């Protein structure tokens, strides 16, 4: 199976649509969630939401194939 980039893959789906099209809206919602957590739950709730959001981001990027943890861990080990 030939590997394609996400732009090449997206070009075959719908015209004018691409991955990350709603990044600004998603970022806005994430910022609002952090603000609500910080306001209503305090600083530790803010940190918990931020850490869990970062974990979700990394998981999503790995599942989409846009982040290769093997390459990152191999580079860290000096390979």
C-alpha positions in Angstrom: 0.0 0.0 0.0 1.4 3.3 -1.1 1.6 6.0 1.6 0.0 9.3 0.8 0.1 12.6 2.6 -3.0 14.0 4.3 -3.4 16.6 1.5 -3.3 14.0 -1.2 -5.8 11.9 0.7 -8.1 14.8 1.4 -8.1 15.9 -2.3 -10.1 12.8 -3.1 -12.9 13.3 -0.6 -14.9 16.5 -1.2 -13.9 19.5 -3.3 -12.9 22.5 -1.1 -12.5 20.5 2.1 -9.3 19.7 3.8 -8.2 18.4 7.2 -8.0 21.1 9.7 -10.7 23.2 8.1 -12.3 23.8 11.4 -9.2 24.3 13.4 -10.0 27.8 14.5 -13.5 26.8 15.8 -12.0 23.8 17.6 -9.4 26.0 19.1 -12.0 28.4 20.3 -14.0 25.6 21.9 -11.0 24.2 23.6 -10.1 27.7 24.9 -13.6 28.2 26.2 -13.5 24.8 28.0 -10.2 25.7 29.6 -11.7 29.1 30.7 -14.8 27.5 32.2 -12.7 24.9 34.0 -10.4 27.6 35.4 -13.2 29.9 36.4 -15.5 27.3 38.0 -13.1 24.6 39.1 -9.9 26.5 40.0 -6.4 26.2 38.8 -6.1 22.4 39.2 -9.2 21.8 37.1 -7.7 24.1 34.5 -4.5 21.9 34.5 -6.5 18.7 34.4 -8.5 19.9 31.3 -5.3 21.1 29.6 -3.4 17.8 30.2 -6.4 15.7 29.1 -6.8 17.9 26.0 -3.1 17.4 25.1 -3.4 13.7 25.6 -6.5 13.6 23.3 -4.6 15.7 20.7 -1.7 13.3 20.7 -4.0 10.3 20.5 -5.9 11.8 17.6 -2.8 12.7 15.7 -1.4 9.1 16.2 -4.7 7.6 15.0 -4.8 9.9 11.9 -1.2 8.9 11.1 0.1 12.4 11.3 2.3 11.7 14.3 4.7 8.7 14.5 5.5 8.0 18.1 8.0 5.3 17.1 10.1 7.9 15.3 10.0 10.2 18.3 10.9 7.5 20.8 13.6 6.1 18.5 15.2 9.6 18.1 15.1 10.1 21.9 16.9 6.8 22.5 19.7 7.9 20.1 18.8 5.7 17.2 
